[in-house]
Amino acid sequence: MWTFLALMAPAFAECPRTTDNVALSEGLDRALKALEAGEAEGFQDNVALARLSLECMAEPIRPKLAAGFHRLRGIVDYSAGDEGLAAAHFLAARRIEPDVGLPVYPREHDIQTTWRRIAPSESPSHLERPDGGTHYVDGVPDGPVDPRAIHILQVGSTTGSPLELLILQPGELPPWVEPPPEGLGRLSKPFMAGGGALLAVSAGMLAVNLLTANQFHDTTRNTSLDQLGSLRKRANATGAVAVISGVAGAGLLATGVVIR
């Protein structure tokens, strides 16, 4: 994490002055007015300026403004033909303001399909900083991270200097979160499959064991001593196989869950 902050420091030193939510709000309003007026170049320029102003903010962005930025930046990406990035921005906006739709565009416009393409996750991740400090995800302290969305991540204090900024792309984690070792996800699949197969064998052997035991204890059957001995051996053998395969299967499943 600290390497990341050190790398980001020179960029913040170049800010001519810090910005705040008031300035960002004014920039987004100018972009929206340009969009409503059909001024494509002015709209894109103002969205780009709003993006640059995020680099120099000395306070956390307000969630409402984060949603507005994501909506407008998503429109820019959609206009450029990148529906994937547009959908990721739209998803972030919908998470913050689920009842606010896209500006200007009618409901029958194709962009509305991209707007609704990804449904917000019901269980997003909350990723705490190891140093116990606060970070802001789209303006929400220690806010949730949806792996399919683009998020505005701000790190640092509010002492007058710009907050460190990172735009999290879909699937990207904050710099202080270590990704799982490469290959573990692939390794978990054989363990899970093998564990499931052994549990299926255990269930089958248990069924045979119960059937054999019932036959052994059935006093209504005309069974010889040799047959009783054979049934007892079969019951013992199937019971042992059921227990061994069940324990082994559970162990493999547990291992697959741990390394997944």
Summary of the structure (lengths in Angstrom):
residues: 260
radius of gyration: 29.7
end to end distance: 24.3
largest distance: 99.3
contacts: 759
relative contact order: 0.10
helix: 57%
strand: 7%
